[in-house]
Amino acid sequence: MSEEALGSKARIGATSTRPSNAVGKSAHAAATIAIAGFAAGAIDLGFNLVKSLNAGTSVLRPWKGVAAALLGKDAVIHGGDSMALIGVALHFVITIGAAAIYYLVAKRQGWLVRHPILSGVVFGILFFLAMNYVILPLSVIGHPLYVGAETIATALPGHILMIGLPISMIIGWRLKNANPSQN
């Protein structure tokens, strides 16, 4: 066998026997997205639970509202309390989806990782705007929920604190620890 052929065979052998790092990176990315999305969703869920208890309303009410955006008010009314489970599931799909979007952007824009507080505030604002002025009008609800300065002034900080900051801080921390050279 020629020297060139032996060199090619050695490279092929080295490449094919070397463990793939892609699976590990994909698993880390999926875990990062799931952790950040679940954390943001759980914080928001806990907040709404406390808010409902303080108001003396059903703790299922906010989650039935989320389900109504997908299924409509009549389906939720006739579906009963079990519709709240659909709302909670949809809520976590949304927060995990938001974390996935943030993760994909943060992988390409290193300043998001280096400035998690600022990027979390910006992401929380963008999340609020997208949900209120794009997603909700396209849903069965058909219009923004938060209109007027007073309702926006109370809802916007919640989206920053409960969605934007947890997602940016968790993803930033995990990306820094996965790639110490970015510190």
Salt bridges, closest charged atoms under 4 A:
ASP44 OD2 - HIS91 NE2 3.56
ASP81 OD1 - LYS64 NZ 2.80
